[in-house]
Amino acid sequence: MKQFLLLLSVLLCLINISAQQNQTDYFLGNRTYCQKPDNERVNKIYPLGIRAVQQNKYLGAAFKIFAEVIEADNSFCDAYFWAAYTLRLSNTNLEDAVIFYHAADSLAQNRSIEFKQNLATLAMKTGRISFSRNKFKEMTQYFPASPEGYYGIALTSLFLEDYKNGLENIDIAEKKYNTPSKDCQSIKAILLTLNEKYEEAIPYFEKAESNFKKDDIFNGCYALSLKQVGIKNSDEKLMKKYKKYYEKVQNKTALPEAIKNSFKE
C-alpha cells in the first residue's frame, strides 16, 4: 500500500496539472459555478483569495478569506472549492480539505468537473478509496468526454484489485487523451501485467520507463512481464533483463501480492 501511494503521489500531481490546463478560465477566476453573493465585502476580498492561490502565497490568509465568504453565503460552492484548494496546496488539514471539496461538489449539483476531480483525487490520497472510486465514476457519467474519470477508476483499481475493470478504463482514457502521456502508459503497463497480458505490457513499460525508472511497483511489474515472456519464448536475453529490473526493486516486500508471489522460488 505504501509503495502504491508513492507511485500515486506522482500520478495525482499529474491529474491536478491536467485539470488546471484544461480548465484555465476557471482557475484564472473568470467564472463561478454558483452565484456569487452580491456583497461589497465579498466582491473585494474574493479575487484577493484567488490571486493568493494562483501565486501559491499567503495561503493561510487566503483560507480565511474563503471562510469569510462562506460565512457570508453558505450556498456559494466556489468558495468551498477554493478553501479546500488552499488547504491542499499548503498540505495541511487534508481531511478538512476533502470535506470542503465535498461541500463544493454537492452544492454545484454535478456541474463542475474540477470539483469532482479534486475531490476524487484528494480522497484517494487520504485513503478513502471507495469514495474516490464513486466520484471518478460520476465523472465518467457527467463528463464522459474527459479521460480523467476513466483514468481515476484505473488508479483506484490498484487498491480495490479489480484489475480487469481498471484495464478497461485505462484503455478508454488512453483513447481520450489528445496526446500520449507517460503516467497513463505506466498504469496501463502495470494493469496489463496484473491481468497477465505480459507481452502487451512490455512496450508500455518501455514507453514510460524514463519517468518511472526508480519506482518499485513499476520495476517489479516490468520484471514480471519480462520474466514470463522470457520463459515462454526461452529468451535468455529477456531473462537477464528481468533480473536486472527485479534487482532495482528496493522494497520487495511491498510489491502487490500477485507480483510478489510470482517471484517466489
ABEGO torsion letter per residue (X at the ends): XAAAAAAAAAAAAAAAAAAAAAAAAAAAGABBABBBBBBAAAAAAAAAAAAAAAAGBGAAAAAAAAAAAAAABAABAAAAAAAAAAAAAAGBGAAAAAAAAAAAAAAAGGABAAAAAAAAAAAAAAGBAAAAAAAAAAAAAABAABAAAAAAAAAAAAAAGBAAAAAAAAAAAAAABABBBAAAAAAAAAAAAAAGBAAAAAAAAAAAAAAAAABAAAAAAAAAAAAAAAAAAGBAAAAAAAAAAAAABABAAABBAAAAAAABX
